[in-house]
Amino acid sequence: MATQIFNIKIQGYWRDKDKKSIPEHSGVYFVYVAKYNADKVIFFKLIYIGESENVRNRIIKHEKNSEWLQYVHQGNELCFSTGYVQGSDRERVEAAYIFKHKPPINKEYVDIFPFDKSTVISTGKTILLNTNFTVDSSFLIH
């Protein structure tokens, strides 16, 4: 089967205290540990990737919030970015990002990509993300 290509424009960044201003849309989201200094942000680690029909509500009410906070040391905070993905492709795009980046809190899709060959091209707010990569089910680890 031919490679399916996904072009994802990543928006962000929102601080944990400002997550209610994240737009409501279908897509994927990224959780980072970062530090804000006056006019710049220093990103330390991508810790989680998820998908939802409504990324803002999912982030606000996420059951892993306490697990995310375990990665935050004094002076740092959580930071979020999101990318629009239509509903039928959300899980596949999420799986591709997880398989490629292997965030420490994600468990599913870290070692298995159960979809056809997929290329993800990310633009916009792409700190700590590979911006152009391809994965497929032949990368399964046995």
C-alpha positions as CSV (number, residue, x, y, z in Angstrom):
1,M,0.0,0.0,0.0
2,A,1.2,3.5,-0.8
3,T,2.6,5.7,2.0
4,Q,0.0,8.1,3.5
5,I,1.3,11.5,4.2
6,F,0.1,13.7,7.0
7,N,0.9,17.4,7.2
8,I,0.5,18.6,10.7
9,K,0.8,22.3,11.7
10,I,1.7,22.4,15.4
11,Q,0.4,25.3,17.5
12,G,1.6,26.4,20.8
13,Y,3.0,26.9,23.3
14,W,0.7,27.0,26.3
15,R,1.8,27.1,29.8
16,D,0.1,24.8,32.3
17,K,-1.6,27.8,34.0
18,D,-2.9,28.9,30.6
19,K,-4.2,25.6,29.3
20,K,-7.8,26.8,29.2
21,S,-6.8,29.0,26.3
22,I,-5.8,26.0,24.2
23,P,-8.1,25.9,21.1
24,E,-10.8,23.2,21.0
25,H,-10.1,21.0,18.0
26,S,-9.6,17.4,17.0
27,G,-6.0,16.3,16.9
28,V,-2.8,15.4,18.7
29,Y,-1.1,17.1,21.6
30,F,2.3,17.2,23.1
31,V,3.3,17.6,26.7
32,Y,6.7,19.1,27.6
33,V,8.7,20.1,30.6
34,A,9.9,23.7,30.1
35,K,11.2,26.7,31.9
36,Y,9.9,30.2,31.1
37,N,12.4,33.1,31.5
38,A,11.0,36.6,30.8
39,D,10.9,36.5,27.0
40,K,12.0,32.9,26.1
41,V,11.2,29.3,26.8
42,I,13.7,26.6,27.4
43,F,12.4,23.1,26.5
44,F,13.9,20.2,28.4
45,K,11.9,17.1,27.5
46,L,8.9,15.8,25.6
47,I,7.2,13.6,28.1
48,Y,3.8,12.6,26.5
49,I,1.9,12.5,23.3
50,G,-1.8,12.0,23.0
51,E,-4.8,12.4,20.7
52,S,-8.4,13.5,21.3
53,E,-11.5,14.8,19.6
54,N,-11.1,17.9,21.8
55,V,-7.5,18.4,22.7
56,R,-8.2,21.3,25.2
57,N,-10.7,19.3,27.2
58,R,-8.5,16.2,27.2
59,I,-5.5,18.1,28.4
60,I,-7.4,19.9,31.1
61,K,-9.1,16.7,32.5
62,H,-6.2,14.3,31.8
63,E,-5.9,11.4,34.2
64,K,-2.1,11.4,33.8
65,N,-1.6,15.0,35.0
66,S,-0.1,13.9,38.3
67,E,2.3,11.6,36.4
68,W,3.2,14.5,34.1
69,L,4.0,16.7,37.2
70,Q,6.4,14.1,38.5
71,Y,8.8,15.2,35.7
72,V,8.6,18.9,36.7
73,H,11.4,20.1,39.0
74,Q,11.3,23.4,40.9
75,G,11.4,26.3,38.5
76,N,10.1,24.3,35.6
77,E,6.5,23.8,34.4
78,L,4.4,21.8,31.9
79,C,4.0,23.2,28.5
80,F,1.6,22.1,25.7
81,S,1.4,22.2,21.9
82,T,-1.3,20.8,19.6
83,G,-1.8,19.9,16.0
84,Y,-5.1,19.5,14.1
85,V,-5.8,16.0,12.8
86,Q,-9.1,14.8,11.5
87,G,-10.9,12.2,13.5
88,S,-10.3,9.2,11.3
89,D,-6.5,9.8,11.3
90,R,-5.9,10.9,14.9
91,E,-4.8,7.5,16.3
92,R,-2.5,6.7,13.4
93,V,-0.8,10.1,13.6
94,E,-0.5,9.8,17.4
95,A,1.0,6.3,17.0
96,A,3.5,7.6,14.5
97,Y,4.7,10.4,16.8
98,I,4.9,8.1,19.8
99,F,6.8,5.4,17.8
100,K,9.3,8.0,16.5
101,H,9.8,10.0,19.7
102,K,9.2,7.4,22.5
103,P,8.1,9.8,25.3
104,P,8.7,8.3,28.7
105,I,5.0,8.3,29.9
106,N,3.6,6.8,26.8
107,K,3.3,3.0,26.9
108,E,1.2,2.2,23.7
109,Y,2.9,2.4,20.3
110,V,6.4,2.9,21.8
111,D,7.6,-0.4,20.2
112,I,4.8,-1.2,17.8
113,F,3.4,0.8,14.8
114,P,0.3,-1.2,13.7
115,F,-0.6,0.9,10.7
116,D,0.4,1.1,7.1
117,K,3.4,3.2,6.1
118,S,2.9,6.8,7.2
119,T,4.9,9.9,6.7
120,V,4.4,12.8,9.1
121,I,5.6,16.3,8.2
122,S,5.3,18.8,11.0
123,T,5.5,22.6,10.7
124,G,5.0,25.4,13.2
125,K,5.9,24.9,16.8
126,T,8.1,21.8,16.5
127,I,10.6,22.1,19.3
128,L,12.0,18.6,20.2
129,L,10.0,17.0,17.4
130,N,11.4,15.3,14.3
131,T,9.7,17.4,11.5
132,N,9.8,14.8,8.7
133,F,9.7,11.1,9.3
134,T,8.3,7.8,8.0
135,V,7.3,4.8,9.9
136,D,5.5,1.5,9.0
137,S,4.5,-1.8,10.5
138,S,7.7,-3.4,9.2
139,F,9.4,-1.6,12.1
140,L,7.7,-4.0,14.5
141,I,10.0,-5.2,17.3
142,H,9.6,-8.8,18.0
